Amino acid sequence: MNKKVIVLIAVIIIIAIIGIVVGINVAGNNKSSETQTSNENQSNNQEVAQTQNNATNTNTEENQNTQGTGKALVVYFSHTGNTENVANFIHEAVGGDIVKLETEEPYTDNYNDLLDIAQEEKRENARPALSTKIDNIEQYDTIFLGYPIWWGDMPMALYTFLDEYDLSGKTIAPFVTSGGSGLSGTPSNIQDEEPNATVTEGLSVRDTNSGNSQNAVNNWLSEIGF
């Protein structure tokens, strides 16, 4: 065989071997690149998922912080039972404790005489003595405060309560029953008496509807974050 032909064949074989080696290396590099890209994508997906979980947890914590926390106390004054009906619905919904405020000198059951007494107490800015005592009121974070509207205001026994107990730092949620006069500005009066407390939007229930006010109570509680 011609020597030149032999050399040419040898060159072709060498070139073919080099091509095969280069092809293998390129394939290996591509596979390594694809694996690295896949790992990076997986890592990024994990980071996104973790971020979403963190955001969900943060939102949950924020929602919890906007709702009522700690132990609740329902405090109410009720002469005819209307405010008591609403107080019981609130207590059923939020739990905690419930206390009825009573005066040392009971009020008369005669409606006309009661009107006269309530008007006189308001005119004199009286503070009727309470027979009800609440121990460890500092353990409560939220006070649901209920009362009827007498002569466009809280009964003066409620002012006695606000004078006797420091509700600084607490949330006060007022609820009232009336013949149609609504809240009569009493939440502002409560805020004046307890300037370092947070007073929520109040609930007003018509006295004749107090026994059927559970839905109104639950809607109100939801609106103020309970």
C-alpha positions as CSV (number, residue, x, y, z in Angstrom):
1,M,0.0,0.0,0.0
2,N,1.2,3.5,-0.8
3,K,2.9,5.2,2.1
4,K,0.9,8.4,1.5
5,V,-2.4,6.4,1.6
6,I,-1.4,4.9,5.0
7,V,-0.6,8.3,6.4
8,L,-3.9,9.7,5.2
9,I,-5.9,6.8,6.8
10,A,-4.1,7.4,10.0
11,V,-4.9,11.1,10.0
12,I,-8.6,10.4,9.3
13,I,-8.7,7.9,12.2
14,I,-7.1,10.4,14.5
15,I,-9.5,13.1,13.5
16,A,-12.5,10.7,14.0
17,I,-11.2,9.8,17.5
18,I,-10.8,13.5,18.4
19,G,-14.3,14.2,17.2
20,I,-15.7,11.4,19.3
21,V,-13.8,12.7,22.4
22,V,-15.0,16.3,21.8
23,G,-18.6,15.1,21.4
24,I,-18.5,13.2,24.6
25,N,-17.1,16.2,26.5
26,V,-19.7,18.5,25.0
27,A,-22.5,16.2,25.9
28,G,-21.2,15.8,29.5
29,N,-20.9,19.6,29.8
30,N,-24.5,20.1,28.6
31,K,-25.8,17.5,31.0
32,S,-23.9,19.1,33.9
33,S,-25.3,22.5,32.8
34,E,-28.8,21.1,32.7
35,T,-28.4,19.5,36.1
36,Q,-27.1,22.7,37.6
37,T,-30.0,24.7,36.0
38,S,-32.5,22.2,37.4
39,N,-31.0,22.4,40.8
40,E,-31.1,26.2,40.7
41,N,-34.7,26.2,39.6
42,Q,-35.6,23.8,42.4
43,S,-33.8,26.0,44.9
44,N,-35.6,29.1,43.6
45,N,-38.9,27.3,43.8
46,Q,-38.2,26.4,47.4
47,E,-37.3,30.0,48.2
48,V,-40.5,31.2,46.6
49,A,-42.5,28.6,48.5
50,Q,-40.8,29.6,51.8
51,T,-41.5,33.3,51.1
52,Q,-45.1,32.5,50.5
53,N,-45.3,30.5,53.7
54,N,-43.7,33.4,55.6
55,A,-46.2,35.8,54.1
56,T,-49.1,33.5,55.0
57,N,-47.8,33.2,58.6
58,T,-47.3,37.0,58.8
59,N,-50.8,37.6,57.5
60,T,-52.2,35.1,60.0
61,E,-50.4,36.8,62.9
62,E,-51.6,40.2,61.8
63,N,-55.2,39.0,61.6
64,Q,-54.8,37.5,65.1
65,N,-53.4,40.8,66.3
66,T,-56.4,42.7,65.0
67,Q,-58.8,40.5,66.9
68,G,-59.7,40.6,70.5
69,T,-57.0,38.9,72.6
70,G,-56.7,37.9,76.2
71,K,-59.5,37.3,78.6
72,A,-62.8,39.1,78.2
73,L,-65.2,40.4,80.8
74,V,-68.9,41.3,80.1
75,V,-70.0,43.9,82.6
76,Y,-73.6,45.2,82.5
77,F,-76.2,47.1,84.3
78,S,-79.8,46.0,83.6
79,H,-83.0,47.0,85.5
80,T,-85.7,45.4,83.3
81,G,-83.7,42.5,81.7
82,N,-83.3,43.9,78.2
83,T,-79.6,44.7,78.6
84,E,-79.1,41.4,80.3
85,N,-80.4,39.6,77.2
86,V,-77.8,41.2,75.0
87,A,-75.1,40.6,77.6
88,N,-75.8,36.9,77.7
89,F,-75.6,36.7,73.9
90,I,-72.2,38.4,74.0
91,H,-70.9,36.2,76.7
92,E,-72.1,33.1,74.8
93,A,-70.1,34.3,71.8
94,V,-66.8,35.5,73.4
95,G,-66.6,33.5,76.6
96,G,-64.7,34.9,79.5
97,D,-66.6,36.1,82.6
98,I,-69.8,38.0,83.1
99,V,-70.8,40.3,85.9
100,K,-74.0,42.2,86.6
101,L,-73.6,45.5,88.3
102,E,-76.0,46.2,91.1
103,T,-76.3,49.2,93.4
104,E,-76.4,49.1,97.1
105,E,-79.8,50.7,97.1
106,P,-82.0,48.9,94.5
107,Y,-84.0,50.9,92.1
108,T,-87.8,50.9,92.2
109,D,-89.8,48.8,89.8
110,N,-92.3,51.7,89.4
111,Y,-91.5,53.1,85.9
112,N,-92.6,56.7,86.6
113,D,-90.7,56.8,89.9
114,L,-87.7,55.3,88.2
115,L,-87.7,58.1,85.6
116,D,-87.8,60.7,88.3
117,I,-84.9,59.0,90.2
118,A,-82.8,58.6,87.1
119,Q,-83.4,62.3,86.1
120,E,-82.4,63.5,89.6
121,E,-79.2,61.4,89.6
122,K,-78.2,62.8,86.3
123,R,-78.9,66.4,87.3
124,E,-76.8,65.9,90.5
125,N,-74.1,64.0,88.6
126,A,-74.6,61.4,91.3
127,R,-72.4,58.3,91.9
128,P,-74.7,55.6,93.3
129,A,-72.7,53.1,95.4
130,L,-72.3,49.7,93.9
131,S,-72.7,46.5,95.8
132,T,-70.9,44.6,93.0
133,K,-67.1,44.2,93.4
134,I,-64.8,42.9,90.7
135,D,-61.5,41.4,91.9
136,N,-58.4,41.3,89.6
137,I,-59.9,43.3,86.8
138,E,-56.4,43.8,85.5
139,Q,-56.5,40.2,84.2
140,Y,-59.0,41.3,81.5
141,D,-57.9,42.8,78.2
142,T,-61.4,43.5,76.9
143,I,-64.4,44.9,78.8
144,F,-67.8,44.6,77.2
145,L,-69.8,47.3,78.9
146,G,-73.6,47.2,78.7
147,Y,-76.3,49.5,80.0
148,P,-79.7,51.0,79.1
149,I,-80.1,54.6,78.1
150,W,-81.6,56.7,80.8
151,W,-82.4,60.3,79.9
152,G,-80.0,60.3,76.9
153,D,-77.0,58.9,78.9
154,M,-75.7,55.9,80.8
155,P,-77.2,55.3,84.2
156,M,-75.1,57.1,86.8
157,A,-74.1,53.8,88.3
158,L,-72.0,53.2,85.2
159,Y,-70.0,56.4,86.0
160,T,-69.5,54.9,89.5
161,F,-68.0,51.8,87.9
162,L,-65.7,53.9,85.6
163,D,-64.6,55.9,88.6
164,E,-63.8,52.9,90.7
165,Y,-61.8,50.9,88.1
166,D,-58.8,51.9,86.0
167,L,-59.3,50.5,82.6
168,S,-56.2,52.0,81.1
169,G,-54.7,49.9,78.2
170,K,-57.9,47.9,77.9
171,T,-60.4,47.7,75.1
172,I,-63.9,48.8,76.0
173,A,-66.8,47.6,73.8
174,P,-70.0,49.4,74.7
175,F,-73.5,48.0,74.1
176,V,-76.8,49.6,74.9
177,T,-80.5,49.0,74.9
178,S,-83.0,51.8,74.4
179,G,-86.4,52.7,73.2
180,G,-85.0,54.2,70.1
181,S,-82.4,56.8,71.2
182,G,-79.4,54.6,70.1
183,L,-76.0,55.1,71.7
184,S,-76.8,58.7,72.6
185,G,-73.1,59.6,72.4
186,T,-72.2,57.4,75.4
187,P,-69.1,55.9,73.8
188,S,-67.5,59.4,73.8
189,N,-68.5,59.7,77.5
190,I,-66.8,56.4,78.3
191,Q,-63.7,57.6,76.4
192,D,-63.7,60.8,78.5
193,E,-63.8,58.7,81.7
194,E,-61.2,56.3,80.5
195,P,-58.8,58.3,78.2
196,N,-56.1,55.6,78.2
197,A,-58.5,52.9,77.1
198,T,-59.5,52.0,73.5
199,V,-63.3,52.4,73.0
200,T,-64.7,50.4,70.1
201,E,-67.7,51.1,67.9
202,G,-70.8,50.5,70.1
203,L,-73.8,48.3,69.6
204,S,-77.4,49.6,70.0
205,V,-80.3,47.3,70.4
206,R,-83.9,48.4,70.7
207,D,-85.2,47.2,74.0
208,T,-88.2,45.4,72.5
209,N,-85.8,43.4,70.3
210,S,-83.2,42.4,72.9
211,G,-84.4,38.8,73.2
212,N,-83.9,38.4,69.4
213,S,-80.6,40.2,69.1
214,Q,-78.2,37.3,68.7
215,N,-77.5,37.9,65.0
216,A,-77.0,41.6,65.6
217,V,-74.6,40.8,68.4
218,N,-72.6,38.4,66.3
219,N,-72.4,40.8,63.4
220,W,-71.2,43.6,65.7
221,L,-68.6,41.3,67.3
222,S,-67.3,40.5,63.8
223,E,-67.1,44.1,62.9
224,I,-65.0,45.0,65.9
225,G,-62.7,42.1,65.5
226,F,-64.1,39.3,67.7
